[in-house]
Amino acid sequence: MADLGIARINNDAQAGATLTRADLADIVHRKLGLSRAESAGLVERVLHHMCHSLSDGENVKISGFGTFILRDKGQRLGRNPKTGVEVPIAPRRVMTFRASQIMRDQIVKG
């Protein structure tokens, strides 16, 4: 992330603001000089490839950013907190994100 010089261009943004696809496309447009349509297409293609890989059961690792990890959770018993009735929770696949050490260090710096 820092290697590409990509950072929030709008430094006036409120703390807790959300970075969107449009924001990413705008950053690509400004930094690489691609047209807005090409920039939006590039962002969409990257996200599409990431989603496709995850749906195929592959983990996605972006060096310097982090890793999206798929994990299969088995069936277990849960409990309704209001009634106390035990309810089976079906097995499922979940995705987690683990930030790289570079990302964690940058977040701590602020």
N, C-alpha and C positions, 0 to 999 in steps of 0.2 A: 504494500500500500504506500508506504513512504518512499519506496524506490521509484515509483512512477510519478511522484510529485502530486498525487491526487489527494486533495483535501477539500473540506467544505469550502466552497468559493464564497458563499454568503456567510461571512463571519458575524453578521448581525443577527443570525438566526437564534431563536430562543433556545435556552438549554432544554433538552428533552425533545426537540423537534425531530421529526422522522425524515430519514433520507429515503426518497422514493425512486422508482424507475426513471421518472422524468428528470429528477435531479442527477442521476447517474448518466443519463443520455446527454444532459446539458454539460456535464463535466467532460465527457468524452468529446463532445462538439468543441468546447473551448480549448481543451488541451491538445487534441490531435488534429483539429481543423477539418474533421469530416462534416458533411452536411448534417442537419438535424435528423433527417430521415435515416441516413446511414448510421448515425450514432444510436438512434433508438433501435434500429434493427440489430446492431451489434450487441447492445445490452440484452435485447430479447433473445438472441441466439445463445449467448452465454448462459442466461438463466434457463433457457430451454434444455441445453445440454446438461446442466447441473440437475434439473428436475428429472430428465430422462434417465440419467445414471442412477439417481436415488431410487426411482421407480423400478429399475432393473436389479436393485439390491446391492448396488455398489456404494461404498463410502466416497465422499468427495473431499479432497484435501487441497486447500489453496495455501501455498507456502507463504508464510508471513501474515496470514489472516487467521486460518483455523481449519478445523475438520468437521464435516457433517457426518455423523456416525449413525448407522441404522442398528437397531437392537430389537431382537424378538423377545417379547415378554410372555411368559406362560400364563395359563389360567390360574386365578387365585380367588380366594373368598374375600369379599368386602363386606362392610356393614353399613346399613343405613343409619346415620347418626341420630335421626329423629325417632325411628321406631326400634332400632337395635336388631332388625331382621338381617340375617346373613344373606348376601346376594352373590352369586358367582359372577366374576368379571372375566369376560372372554379373552383368549389370547390375542395379542395384537403386536404389530410392528410399530416402534416409535423411533423418531429421529431426535438426536441430540446434537448440540453444537459445542465443540471444545475450542476455545480461542487459543491461538498460538502464543508462545511466550512473548514474541515481539508485540502482538496486539495487546496482551495484558499489561506489558510495560508501558505502552503508549497510553492506555486508558488510565493507568495510575498517575502518569505525568499530567494528564488533563489536557 
